C-alpha cells in the first residue's frame, strides 16, 4: 500500500476505514496500523469523489469518514455492490 499515492490512497483509506468500522473491536484495532499508514502518506489530498466520474458536491463532505480522507462524498453502497458483482470483478 505504500506505493499508492493521491486518490487511490484516499479511496483505499476510506474503504478500509468503513470496513473496520463495521467490525468487532479486536479486528477493528488490528486494522488501525494500516489506516494510520495510509493517512500518514496523504499529501495535500484532493477533494474528489469515491468513484471516478461521480460529481463532486460543493460545500462540506457528506460524512465524517469521507471528510477524514478528503473525499467529496461518502461511499455509495449500491455502487459498491454493483462493482463487486460479476462481470465487474473477476
N, C-alpha and C positions, 0 to 999 in steps of 0.2 A: 504493500500500500504506500510505501514511502515514495515511490516514483510518481504517484498520482499528483497532479497539480490542477489548480483552478477549479472549474466547475465539476469535473468528475470527482475531485476530492470533497467538494461541498456536498454533492449528491450522495456519495458513499457515507459520509459522516451523518447526514440527515437520516438515511435509511437505517444504518446501524443503530443510531440513537432511538429511532422509533421502534425498532425490533427489540432492543434492550429494555425499553420502557414497558413492554408487554410481558416481560419475563419475571420469574420469581427473583427475589433479592440476590441469591447466590450466583446464578448465571448472569444476571444483570451486572453485578460487581465484576465478574470475570471479563466483561466487555469494556469496562471503564478504561483500562490502559490503551486499548485500540482507539477508543473515542478521543482520549487525550492526545494520542499521537497524531490522529487526523486533524484535530483542532489546532495543535501546535504548528502544523505545517501550512495553515491557511495564511496567505499573504494578501492582504487587501482584497477580501472576497468580493466578487462581482455580484450585484443584485441580479438574480436570474431565476427562472422557473425551474422546478424539479425536472420536468420532462422537456426535452428540446422542442422548440416550436410553440410551446404554450405562451400565451400573452403574459406579460409582467404587469401586475396591477400597480397603479400609482398609490403612494402612501405606504403605511407600515405593512409588514408581513402579516399574514393571516393567523399564524400560530407561533407559539414560543419556540418550538423546535426549528421551524423554518427560519425564524429570526436569528437564532443562535448560529445557524450555518450559512446565513447570508442569502437565503433563497427567497424569492418573491412571493411564494405561497406554499401552503402545506402540500403534502403528498396526496394526490387524488387516488384513493384506494381502488376505485373502479378501473382507472387506467393501469394501475399496478397489476391488478388481477388479469386484465387483458394482455399485458406484456408477458405474463407468466404462462399464458395458455398456448398450447400448440396451434399453429406452427411458429409462433413468435420466439419461443425458447427451445433450442434444440439440445 
